[in-house]
Amino acid sequence: MRRRRFRSPSWTASLTWKSAVFLTAMCCTLAALLGFLVHTAVTRQVVEQAREKTLSKLEVVTDAYEAGEPLPPGSGVDPPGLPGSLGALAASGERGTLVADAPHPRHGRPGPAMWAAGPADGRALAAWTDYGHSARTIAGLDRAIIGSSLLAIAATLLAGLFAVGRVTRRLHQSARVARRISAGDLDARVVDPRTARPVRAQDEVAIVAGALDTMASTLQRKLQTEQRFTADVAHELRTPLTGLTAATELLPPGRPTELVRDRVRAMRALTEDLLEISRLDARTEQVDLAVHGLGPVAERVVRASGAPTEVRVGRAAQVETDRRRLERVIGNLVANAHRHGAPPVVLEVDGPVVSVRDHGPGFPAYLLEGGPQRFRTEGAGKGHGLGLTIALGQAEVIGARLEFAEAPGGGALARLTLPEYVRLDDGDGDGNPGGGGGPGGGDDPDGATRGNPHGL
């Protein structure tokens, strides 16, 4: 059985989390190093002071022992409690000191003491002083080091997170603007405050934000230039095409005349498609909203197309949308299925969802990955790749979602999902003017509308 690899939570990949871990580790390391150095230095100083004090006392005890005088409290020859290693050192003729427990000179209770011992007629003459105060001083110092280290770590961590948080917020702002630009909002800008004044020093985030704003402005200018060029060309072609259409009516009947008229109609359709795409790119389209039954609209589109298309209407649903734009989307999907797919072509309505399926080779890989592209088609089918582009643009205008996928069992599947209209009954029996069969009802193509009218 294959073992599952452990995956850390996604939030651990954030810059804030990594910065917090790094700051905490560095603060702990620095605090431990400084605490060790301070502890070592102070302990050495305290021990040295206690050792000098005890050795001075040992000198006094030695003088008293040599003079045959009574030994002062806290001293003795081979006294009880003398550490064995220190006694052996003194018996061998050396002097030394050691910290160990010893009875207190006053109350007799054992406690930490500094021992000092030296030779005395083959035995150990020892003296000891209270080391409790020194031990408490060192313990208090250790507690102060730990407390101050924790406080310093917390303060440094908070200050570091605040500084890193400011940087990450600016990075997130740049990322949000980049996503808005990729979604088509070319007016989005970061406008980092550090880029407002060129003389002000800029950090790396400000440099990235400024580069992103510059890129967006350049991209916007280029796209606007292309859009104006497309619109201008389409408008300029309209006039000669109108004259050419009128001229074809004067040609004598025959096969050449039909070929010319067919090419003129194709050029006029292409010109109208280019004009429509230019309006969609400019994002100046305004919707003409009304409540319609989705099933009747889909059936009307199929009848108008004249192509053999099977219509299946399941659950009835009403949608508040722009009927003409919705018909444009469904009509383009049906036309694309007949042009590039294979029969049977099935249009299915299930609630607020319209699905168009054919049984051909399916959508090309580039379309499934990145959506339709203008003037790009696969195979030997006719077309300019504008039908699905217009359908996708019009779907965005009416607030619908258009998805392309491979149908189960083969073929292409286009699914259009619209926001379903929910009728709110106010209880007075008058009904909603957009619902039912009254004015503006689902089956009324000229029902009451909202918004600014705008034709296709």
C-alpha positions as CSV (number, residue, x, y, z in Angstrom):
1,M,0.0,0.0,0.0
2,R,1.3,3.4,-1.0
3,R,2.0,5.7,1.9
4,R,0.5,9.1,1.7
5,R,3.0,11.9,2.0
6,F,2.4,14.5,4.7
7,R,1.4,17.8,3.3
8,S,1.7,20.9,5.4
9,P,-1.2,23.3,5.6
10,S,-1.5,25.9,2.9
11,W,-1.2,28.8,5.3
12,T,2.4,27.7,6.2
13,A,3.5,28.7,2.7
14,S,2.7,32.4,3.3
15,L,5.4,34.9,3.7
16,T,4.0,36.1,7.0
17,W,4.2,32.6,8.5
18,K,7.8,32.0,7.2
19,S,8.8,35.4,8.5
20,A,7.3,34.7,11.9
21,V,9.2,31.3,12.1
22,F,12.4,33.0,10.9
23,L,12.1,35.9,13.4
24,T,11.2,33.5,16.3
25,A,14.2,31.2,15.5
26,M,16.6,34.1,15.2
27,C,15.3,35.8,18.4
28,C,15.5,32.5,20.4
29,T,19.0,31.8,19.1
30,L,20.2,35.4,19.9
31,A,18.5,35.4,23.3
32,A,20.0,32.0,24.2
33,L,23.5,33.1,23.2
34,L,23.3,36.4,25.1
35,G,21.8,34.7,28.1
36,F,24.5,32.1,28.1
37,L,27.2,34.8,27.9
38,V,25.7,36.9,30.7
39,H,25.0,33.9,32.9
40,T,28.6,32.7,32.5
41,A,30.2,36.1,33.1
42,V,28.1,36.8,36.2
43,T,28.4,33.3,37.6
44,R,32.2,33.5,37.2
45,Q,32.3,36.8,39.0
46,V,30.0,35.7,41.9
47,V,31.9,32.4,42.3
48,E,35.2,34.3,42.3
49,Q,34.0,36.7,45.0
50,A,32.8,33.8,47.1
51,R,36.1,31.9,46.6
52,E,38.2,34.9,47.6
53,K,36.1,35.4,50.7
54,T,36.4,31.8,51.7
55,L,40.1,31.6,51.0
56,S,40.6,34.8,53.2
57,K,38.6,33.0,56.0
58,L,40.8,29.9,55.5
59,E,43.9,32.1,56.1
60,V,42.5,33.3,59.4
61,V,41.6,29.7,60.3
62,T,45.1,28.6,59.5
63,D,46.7,31.3,61.6
64,A,44.4,30.3,64.5
65,Y,45.2,26.6,64.1
66,E,49.0,27.3,64.0
67,A,48.7,29.5,67.1
68,G,46.7,26.8,68.9
69,E,43.7,29.1,69.3
70,P,40.1,27.9,69.0
71,L,38.9,27.7,65.5
72,P,36.1,30.2,64.5
73,P,32.6,29.0,63.5
74,G,32.4,27.6,60.0
75,S,35.8,25.8,60.1
76,G,37.4,22.7,61.4
77,V,39.9,19.9,60.9
78,D,38.3,17.2,58.8
79,P,34.9,18.6,59.6
80,P,31.7,16.5,58.8
81,G,30.3,17.2,55.4
82,L,33.7,18.1,53.8
83,P,33.6,16.9,50.2
84,G,35.8,13.9,49.8
85,S,37.6,15.2,46.7
86,L,38.4,18.5,48.5
87,G,39.6,16.6,51.6
88,A,41.9,14.3,49.5
89,L,43.3,17.4,47.8
90,A,44.1,19.1,51.1
91,A,45.6,15.9,52.6
92,S,48.0,15.7,49.6
93,G,49.3,19.2,50.5
94,E,47.3,21.3,48.1
95,R,44.7,24.0,48.7
96,G,41.4,24.2,46.8
97,T,37.8,25.4,46.9
98,L,34.5,23.7,46.0
99,V,30.8,24.5,46.2
100,A,28.8,21.9,48.2
101,D,26.3,21.7,51.0
102,A,27.4,22.5,54.5
103,P,25.7,23.3,57.9
104,H,25.0,27.0,58.3
105,P,27.4,28.6,60.9
106,R,24.4,30.2,62.8
107,H,21.3,28.0,62.6
108,G,23.1,24.8,61.6
109,R,20.7,23.9,58.8
110,P,22.5,22.5,55.7
111,G,22.7,24.7,52.6
112,P,24.9,25.7,49.7
113,A,28.4,26.8,50.8
114,M,31.8,27.6,49.4
115,W,34.4,25.2,50.9
116,A,38.1,26.0,51.1
117,A,40.6,23.5,52.5
118,G,44.3,23.2,53.0
119,P,46.9,20.8,54.5
120,A,47.2,20.6,58.3
121,D,49.6,17.9,59.7
122,G,48.5,15.4,57.1
123,R,44.8,16.3,57.6
124,A,42.5,18.8,55.9
125,L,41.9,22.1,57.6
126,A,38.7,23.5,56.1
127,A,36.5,26.6,56.2
128,W,33.2,27.3,54.6
129,T,31.0,30.4,54.0
130,D,27.4,30.7,53.1
131,Y,26.8,30.5,49.3
132,G,23.0,30.8,49.5
133,H,22.9,34.5,48.7
134,S,25.2,34.0,45.7
135,A,23.1,31.0,44.5
136,R,20.0,33.1,44.8
137,T,21.6,35.9,42.9
138,I,22.5,33.6,40.0
139,A,19.0,32.0,40.0
140,G,17.4,35.5,40.0
141,L,19.7,36.5,37.2
142,D,18.6,33.4,35.2
143,R,15.0,34.2,35.7
144,A,15.6,37.8,34.6
145,I,17.4,36.6,31.5
146,I,14.6,34.2,30.6
147,G,11.9,36.8,31.3
148,S,13.7,39.6,29.4
149,S,14.4,37.2,26.5
150,L,10.7,36.2,26.2
151,L,9.7,39.8,26.3
152,A,12.3,40.7,23.7
153,I,11.2,37.8,21.5
154,A,7.6,38.9,21.7
155,A,8.3,42.5,21.0
156,T,10.7,41.7,18.1
157,L,8.1,39.2,16.7
158,L,5.3,41.7,16.9
159,A,7.4,44.5,15.4
160,G,8.6,42.1,12.7
161,L,5.2,40.9,11.9
162,F,3.9,44.4,11.6
163,A,6.7,45.3,9.2
164,V,6.3,42.1,7.2
165,G,2.5,42.6,7.3
166,R,2.8,46.0,5.6
167,V,4.9,44.4,2.9
168,T,2.6,41.5,2.4
169,R,-0.5,43.7,2.2
170,R,1.2,45.7,-0.6
171,L,2.1,42.4,-2.3
172,H,-1.5,41.2,-2.0
173,Q,-2.7,44.5,-3.4
174,S,-0.4,44.0,-6.4
175,A,-1.7,40.5,-6.8
176,R,-5.3,41.6,-6.7
177,V,-4.7,44.2,-9.3
178,A,-2.9,41.7,-11.5
179,R,-5.9,39.3,-11.2
180,R,-8.3,42.2,-12.1
181,I,-6.1,43.0,-15.2
182,S,-6.1,39.4,-16.3
183,A,-9.9,39.3,-15.9
184,G,-10.1,42.3,-18.3
185,D,-10.2,45.3,-16.0
186,L,-7.5,47.3,-17.7
187,D,-8.3,50.4,-15.6
188,A,-7.0,48.7,-12.4
189,R,-3.8,50.1,-10.9
190,V,-1.9,49.5,-7.7
191,V,-0.9,53.2,-7.2
192,D,1.6,52.4,-4.5
193,P,2.2,55.5,-2.3
194,R,6.0,55.1,-2.7
195,T,5.7,55.5,-6.5
196,A,3.8,58.8,-6.3
197,R,7.0,60.7,-5.6
198,P,9.9,59.7,-8.0
199,V,12.4,61.4,-5.7
200,R,11.4,59.2,-2.8
201,A,13.5,56.0,-2.3
202,Q,11.6,52.9,-3.5
203,D,11.7,49.4,-2.1
204,E,11.3,46.2,-4.1
205,V,7.6,46.1,-3.7
206,A,7.2,49.7,-4.9
207,I,9.3,48.8,-8.0
208,V,7.1,45.8,-8.7
209,A,4.0,47.8,-8.3
210,G,5.3,50.6,-10.5
211,A,6.2,48.0,-13.2
212,L,2.8,46.4,-13.0
213,D,1.1,49.8,-13.4
214,T,3.3,50.7,-16.3
215,M,2.6,47.3,-17.9
216,A,-1.2,47.7,-17.5
217,S,-1.1,51.2,-19.0
218,T,1.0,50.0,-22.0
219,L,-1.3,47.0,-22.5
220,Q,-4.4,49.1,-22.2
221,R,-3.1,51.6,-24.9
222,K,-2.2,48.7,-27.2
223,L,-5.5,47.0,-26.8
224,Q,-7.4,50.3,-27.2
225,T,-5.5,50.9,-30.4
226,E,-6.3,47.5,-31.7
227,Q,-10.0,47.9,-30.8
228,R,-10.2,51.2,-32.5
229,F,-8.5,49.8,-35.5
230,T,-10.9,46.9,-35.6
231,A,-13.9,49.1,-35.2
232,D,-12.7,51.6,-37.8
233,V,-12.0,48.9,-40.3
234,A,-15.4,47.4,-39.8
235,H,-17.1,50.7,-40.1
236,E,-15.2,51.6,-43.2
237,L,-16.1,48.3,-44.8
238,R,-19.8,48.8,-44.2
239,T,-20.2,51.5,-46.9
240,P,-18.6,49.6,-49.8
241,L,-20.2,46.4,-48.8
242,T,-23.6,48.1,-48.8
243,G,-22.9,49.3,-52.4
244,L,-21.6,45.9,-53.4
245,T,-24.7,44.3,-52.1
246,A,-26.9,46.6,-54.1
247,A,-24.7,46.0,-57.2
248,T,-25.1,42.2,-56.9
249,E,-28.8,42.7,-57.3
250,L,-28.2,44.1,-60.8
251,L,-26.2,41.1,-61.9
252,P,-28.0,38.6,-64.3
253,P,-29.1,35.3,-62.7
254,G,-26.6,32.5,-62.8
255,R,-24.0,30.5,-60.9
256,P,-21.4,33.3,-60.9
257,T,-23.9,35.8,-59.5
258,E,-24.8,33.4,-56.6
259,L,-21.2,32.9,-55.8
260,V,-20.6,36.7,-55.6
261,R,-23.7,37.2,-53.5
262,D,-22.7,34.4,-51.1
263,R,-19.2,36.0,-50.7
264,V,-20.8,39.4,-50.1
265,R,-23.1,38.0,-47.4
266,A,-20.1,36.3,-45.7
267,M,-18.2,39.6,-45.7
268,R,-21.2,41.5,-44.3
269,A,-21.6,38.9,-41.6
270,L,-17.9,39.1,-40.8
271,T,-18.0,42.9,-40.6
272,E,-21.0,42.8,-38.3
273,D,-19.2,40.3,-36.1
274,L,-16.1,42.5,-35.9
275,L,-18.3,45.5,-34.9
276,E,-20.0,43.4,-32.2
277,I,-16.6,42.2,-30.8
278,S,-15.3,45.8,-30.8
279,R,-18.3,46.9,-28.7
280,L,-17.8,44.0,-26.3
281,D,-14.1,44.8,-26.0
282,A,-14.9,48.4,-25.2
283,R,-17.2,47.2,-22.4
284,T,-19.8,49.8,-23.3
285,E,-22.7,47.4,-23.8
286,Q,-25.9,48.0,-21.7
287,V,-28.4,45.3,-21.0
288,D,-32.1,45.5,-21.6
289,L,-33.5,43.3,-18.7
290,A,-36.8,41.6,-18.7
291,V,-38.2,38.3,-17.2
292,H,-38.5,35.5,-19.8
293,G,-39.2,31.8,-19.8
294,L,-36.0,30.1,-20.8
295,G,-37.6,27.2,-22.6
296,P,-39.7,29.3,-25.0
297,V,-36.7,31.5,-25.8
298,A,-34.6,28.4,-26.6
299,E,-37.3,26.9,-28.8
300,R,-37.7,30.2,-30.7
301,V,-34.0,30.4,-31.4
302,V,-34.0,26.8,-32.8
303,R,-37.0,27.5,-35.0
304,A,-35.3,30.7,-36.4
305,S,-32.1,28.8,-37.1
306,G,-33.8,26.3,-39.4
307,A,-31.3,23.6,-38.5
308,P,-32.5,20.2,-37.4
309,T,-32.0,20.5,-33.7
310,E,-33.6,18.4,-31.0
311,V,-35.0,20.5,-28.1
312,R,-35.5,19.0,-24.7
313,V,-37.1,21.2,-22.0
314,G,-37.0,19.8,-18.5
315,R,-37.7,21.9,-15.4
316,A,-39.3,25.2,-16.3
317,A,-37.4,28.3,-15.2
318,Q,-37.6,32.0,-15.6
319,V,-34.6,34.2,-16.0
320,E,-34.2,38.0,-15.9
321,T,-32.0,38.7,-18.8
322,D,-31.6,40.6,-22.1
323,R,-33.6,38.4,-24.5
324,R,-31.8,39.5,-27.7
325,R,-28.4,38.9,-26.3
326,L,-29.5,35.5,-24.9
327,E,-30.9,34.6,-28.3
328,R,-27.5,35.6,-29.8
329,V,-25.6,33.4,-27.4
330,I,-27.9,30.3,-27.9
331,G,-28.0,30.9,-31.7
332,N,-24.2,31.0,-31.9
333,L,-23.9,27.8,-29.9
334,V,-26.4,26.0,-32.1
335,A,-24.7,27.3,-35.3
336,N,-21.3,26.2,-34.0
337,A,-22.5,22.7,-33.2
338,H,-23.9,22.3,-36.7
339,R,-20.9,23.8,-38.4
340,H,-18.1,22.0,-36.6
341,G,-19.9,19.1,-35.0
342,A,-22.0,16.2,-36.2
343,P,-25.7,15.3,-35.8
344,P,-27.7,14.8,-33.8
345,V,-27.5,18.3,-32.2
346,V,-29.4,18.4,-28.9
347,L,-30.4,21.5,-27.0
348,E,-31.5,20.8,-23.5
349,V,-33.0,23.3,-21.0
350,D,-32.9,22.3,-17.3
351,G,-33.9,25.1,-15.0
352,P,-31.6,28.1,-15.6
353,V,-29.1,26.0,-17.6
354,V,-29.0,25.6,-21.4
355,S,-26.8,22.9,-22.8
356,V,-26.0,22.4,-26.5
357,R,-24.4,19.1,-27.5
358,D,-23.3,17.6,-30.8
359,H,-21.8,14.2,-31.6
360,G,-18.7,15.4,-33.5
361,P,-15.0,15.3,-32.6
362,G,-15.5,17.7,-29.7
363,F,-13.9,21.0,-28.9
364,P,-10.2,21.4,-29.7
365,A,-7.7,21.3,-26.8
366,Y,-6.7,24.9,-26.9
367,L,-10.4,26.0,-26.5
368,L,-10.9,23.8,-23.5
369,E,-7.8,25.2,-21.9
370,G,-8.0,28.9,-22.7
371,G,-11.4,29.5,-24.2
372,P,-12.3,30.5,-27.8
373,Q,-9.8,32.5,-29.8
374,R,-10.5,34.8,-32.6
375,F,-9.7,33.7,-36.2
376,R,-8.6,30.3,-35.0
377,T,-10.5,27.1,-35.9
378,E,-9.5,23.4,-36.0
379,G,-10.1,21.0,-38.8
380,A,-11.6,21.7,-42.2
381,G,-14.7,23.4,-40.8
382,K,-15.6,26.8,-42.0
383,G,-15.6,29.8,-39.7
384,H,-13.4,32.5,-38.2
385,G,-13.6,31.6,-34.6
386,L,-15.8,34.6,-33.8
387,G,-19.1,32.9,-33.0
388,L,-18.0,31.4,-29.7
389,T,-16.0,34.5,-28.9
390,I,-19.1,36.6,-29.3
391,A,-21.2,34.1,-27.3
392,L,-18.7,34.2,-24.5
393,G,-18.7,38.0,-24.5
394,Q,-22.4,38.3,-24.6
395,A,-22.8,35.8,-21.8
396,E,-20.5,37.9,-19.6
397,V,-22.6,41.0,-20.4
398,I,-25.9,39.4,-19.3
399,G,-24.2,37.9,-16.2
400,A,-24.3,34.3,-17.3
401,R,-21.5,31.6,-17.2
402,L,-20.6,29.8,-20.4
403,E,-18.5,26.6,-20.1
404,F,-17.1,24.4,-22.8
405,A,-16.4,20.7,-22.1
406,E,-16.2,17.2,-23.7
407,A,-19.6,15.5,-23.6
408,P,-19.8,12.0,-22.0
409,G,-19.5,9.5,-24.8
410,G,-17.9,12.0,-27.2
411,G,-18.8,15.3,-28.8
412,A,-18.8,18.9,-27.7
413,L,-20.8,20.3,-24.9
414,A,-21.5,24.0,-24.3
415,R,-23.3,24.8,-21.0
416,L,-24.8,28.2,-20.4
417,T,-25.9,28.9,-16.8
418,L,-28.0,32.0,-16.1
419,P,-29.1,33.5,-12.8
420,E,-32.6,32.1,-12.1
421,Y,-35.4,34.6,-11.5
422,V,-37.2,34.1,-8.2
423,R,-40.6,35.6,-7.9
424,L,-41.4,37.3,-4.6
425,D,-45.1,37.2,-3.8
426,D,-46.2,40.2,-1.8
427,G,-49.5,38.6,-0.8
428,D,-51.8,41.1,-2.4
429,G,-52.6,38.9,-5.4
430,D,-51.3,41.4,-8.0
431,G,-48.3,39.3,-8.9
432,N,-45.0,40.4,-10.3
433,P,-45.1,42.1,-13.6
434,G,-42.2,40.1,-14.8
435,G,-43.7,36.7,-14.0
436,G,-46.5,34.4,-15.2
437,G,-48.3,35.1,-18.4
438,G,-49.1,38.8,-17.8
439,P,-47.2,41.7,-19.3
440,G,-43.6,41.0,-19.4
441,G,-44.2,37.3,-18.7
442,G,-42.0,34.5,-19.6
443,D,-43.6,33.9,-23.1
444,D,-43.9,37.6,-24.0
445,P,-41.0,38.6,-26.2
446,D,-41.9,42.2,-25.8
447,G,-42.6,42.2,-22.1
448,A,-41.8,45.0,-19.6
449,T,-38.1,45.7,-19.5
450,R,-35.6,47.4,-17.2
451,G,-32.4,49.2,-17.9
452,N,-31.3,51.1,-21.0
453,P,-32.4,49.6,-24.3
454,H,-29.6,48.7,-26.6
455,G,-29.8,46.7,-29.7
456,L,-27.3,44.2,-31.1
